Amino acid sequence: MNIPARLRWLWLTLAIVVLDRFTKAWFEARTVEGWRQEVVHNFIYLVHSRNPGIAFGVLADSASVLTRVILIAGSLVVIGVLGWLLVAGKSDSAMGNAGLALLLGGAAGNVADRIFHGAVTDFFEVWLGTYHYPAFNVADSAITIGAALILLDVLFGRKQETPRQVS
């Protein structure tokens, strides 16, 4: 069976979802919310936190049912658009396709948490001096890397030249 090249990127999406769900389930089963362990002194910590809001804790204080429904619905729309862009082959580069696959996997991993648990489980925390980067997870990392790849592809990727019309 010959799978179109653009569909092969769905394996990366699936790998991100599986890795994200596995790591979150592992943390949820072995630690309690609020647990914290220093990995690299004053730099990297493993934590167990839950974020009912969106990235960087935005809307975390608004744990209403309406907010949850809006976040889930919005995520499902984004997942639909990303899936269409990937499957329809809207990106013609490996970097762009990898970025779409990573974004799709990260979005799917986090929306699964919202649907089944009402909040997203985070477990990495980074401190740079007194700056505290908000806790994140595998899905968040995939989203960040995917967005960076798409941005790099847009800025520095090979541009298709439009053929000149001869008059």
C-alpha positions as CSV (number, residue, x, y, z in Angstrom):
1,M,0.0,0.0,0.0
2,N,1.4,3.3,-1.0
3,I,0.6,6.1,1.5
4,P,0.9,9.7,0.1
5,A,3.9,11.5,1.6
6,R,1.7,14.1,3.3
7,L,-0.2,11.4,5.2
8,R,3.0,9.9,6.6
9,W,3.3,12.9,8.8
10,L,0.3,11.7,10.8
11,W,2.7,9.2,12.4
12,L,4.4,12.1,14.0
13,T,1.1,13.4,15.2
14,L,0.2,10.0,16.7
15,A,3.6,9.7,18.4
16,I,3.1,13.1,20.1
17,V,-0.4,12.2,21.3
18,V,0.8,8.8,22.6
19,L,3.9,10.3,24.3
20,D,1.9,13.2,25.8
21,R,-0.9,10.9,27.1
22,F,1.7,8.4,28.5
23,T,3.7,11.1,30.4
24,K,0.6,12.8,31.8
25,A,-0.8,9.5,32.9
26,W,2.5,8.5,34.5
27,F,2.6,11.8,36.5
28,E,-1.0,11.6,37.5
29,A,-0.6,8.1,38.7
30,R,2.6,8.6,40.7
31,T,2.3,12.1,42.1
32,V,-0.3,14.3,43.6
33,E,-1.2,17.8,42.4
34,G,1.3,20.3,43.9
35,W,4.2,17.7,43.9
36,R,7.5,19.2,43.0
37,Q,11.0,17.8,42.5
38,E,14.1,19.7,41.5
39,V,16.0,18.1,38.6
40,V,18.7,20.8,37.9
41,H,19.4,23.1,40.8
42,N,17.5,26.4,40.4
43,F,16.7,25.6,36.8
44,I,14.5,22.6,35.9
45,Y,11.8,21.1,38.1
46,L,9.3,18.3,37.7
47,V,6.0,19.4,39.0
48,H,2.4,18.2,39.0
49,S,0.0,21.0,38.1
50,R,-3.3,21.4,36.4
51,N,-4.2,24.3,34.1
52,P,-7.9,24.7,33.4
53,G,-7.1,27.7,31.2
54,I,-5.1,28.1,28.0
55,A,-1.4,28.7,27.4
56,F,0.6,30.4,30.2
57,G,-2.3,30.0,32.6
58,V,-4.5,32.6,30.8
59,L,-8.2,32.0,31.9
60,A,-7.0,29.6,34.6
61,D,-9.1,31.4,37.2
62,S,-12.2,31.1,35.1
63,A,-13.0,27.4,35.5
64,S,-16.6,27.8,34.5
65,V,-18.4,25.2,32.4
66,L,-18.9,27.7,29.6
67,T,-15.2,28.5,29.5
68,R,-14.4,24.8,29.3
69,V,-16.9,24.2,26.5
70,I,-15.5,27.2,24.6
71,L,-11.9,26.0,25.0
72,I,-12.8,22.5,23.9
73,A,-14.8,23.7,20.9
74,G,-12.1,26.2,19.9
75,S,-9.5,23.4,20.1
76,L,-11.6,21.0,18.0
77,V,-11.9,23.7,15.3
78,V,-8.1,24.3,15.4
79,I,-7.5,20.5,15.2
80,G,-9.9,20.3,12.2
81,V,-8.1,23.1,10.4
82,L,-4.6,21.7,11.1
83,G,-5.7,18.2,10.1
84,W,-7.1,19.6,6.8
85,L,-4.0,21.6,6.1
86,L,-1.8,18.5,6.7
87,V,-3.9,15.9,4.8
88,A,-4.7,18.2,1.9
89,G,-1.0,18.8,1.4
90,K,-1.2,22.6,1.9
91,S,2.5,22.7,2.9
92,D,5.0,21.5,0.3
93,S,8.0,21.2,2.6
94,A,9.1,18.7,5.1
95,M,9.6,21.5,7.7
96,G,6.1,22.8,7.2
97,N,4.5,19.4,7.3
98,A,6.5,18.5,10.5
99,G,5.3,21.8,12.0
100,L,1.7,21.0,11.2
101,A,2.0,17.4,12.5
102,L,3.5,18.7,15.8
103,L,0.9,21.4,16.2
104,L,-1.9,18.8,15.5
105,G,-0.4,16.3,18.0
106,G,0.0,18.9,20.7
107,A,-3.5,20.3,20.2
108,A,-5.0,16.8,20.3
109,G,-3.1,15.8,23.4
110,N,-4.2,18.9,25.3
111,V,-7.8,18.8,24.2
112,A,-8.0,15.2,25.4
113,D,-7.0,16.4,28.9
114,R,-9.7,19.1,28.7
115,I,-12.4,16.6,27.7
116,F,-11.5,13.9,30.1
117,H,-10.1,15.8,33.1
118,G,-11.4,19.4,32.7
119,A,-7.8,20.7,32.8
120,V,-4.4,20.1,31.2
121,T,-1.8,18.4,33.3
122,D,1.6,20.1,33.2
123,F,4.8,18.7,34.7
124,F,7.9,20.6,33.5
125,E,8.9,23.9,35.0
126,V,11.9,26.1,34.2
127,W,13.4,28.9,36.1
128,L,15.9,31.3,34.7
129,G,17.1,33.4,37.7
130,T,14.0,34.9,39.1
131,Y,12.0,34.4,35.9
132,H,9.6,31.5,36.2
133,Y,8.5,30.0,32.9
134,P,4.9,28.6,33.3
135,A,4.7,24.8,33.7
136,F,4.3,22.8,30.5
137,N,4.1,19.3,29.0
138,V,4.9,17.3,25.9
139,A,2.0,18.6,24.0
140,D,2.9,22.2,24.8
141,S,6.5,21.5,23.7
142,A,5.2,20.0,20.4
143,I,3.1,23.1,19.8
144,T,6.0,25.4,20.4
145,I,8.4,23.5,18.2
146,G,5.7,23.1,15.5
147,A,5.0,26.8,15.5
148,A,8.7,27.6,15.3
149,L,9.1,25.1,12.3
150,I,6.2,26.7,10.4
151,L,7.6,30.2,11.1
152,L,11.0,29.2,9.9
153,D,9.5,27.6,6.8
154,V,7.6,30.7,6.0
155,L,10.5,33.0,6.6
156,F,13.4,30.9,5.1
157,G,11.8,28.0,3.2
158,R,12.2,27.5,-0.4
159,K,9.9,29.8,-2.3
160,Q,8.1,28.5,-5.4
161,E,8.7,30.8,-8.3
162,T,5.7,31.6,-10.4
163,P,6.4,31.1,-14.1
164,R,6.7,34.3,-16.1
165,Q,4.1,34.9,-18.8
166,V,5.6,35.6,-22.2
167,S,3.7,38.4,-24.0
